[in-house]
Amino acid sequence: MFQKTLGHNPGHSRAVAELARRLYDVRQAGVFLGVSAWTVRELIWRGDLPHIRVGRLIRLDLRDLESFIARNRTEASS
């Protein structure tokens, strides 16, 4: 379908596919983090999780999700 609407440009299709993998909706972000979609929304509302708004839609960047994990990681004490 993208080939028809965007023309035959393999580089553009690859870029669109890569970007699509980088942006997650709230439910997908919850699966990635191992929490509910509601918890993801609470993290967004508290300002703990950066997000992108596209109209009413909320999208989360994979890099921000990975940064969130790194910031909240605790090392085991010995």
ABEGO torsion letter per residue (X at the ends): XAAAAAEBBAAAAAAAAAAAAABBBAAAAAAAAGBBAAAAAAAAAAGABBBBBBEABBBBBAAAAAAAAAAABBBBBX
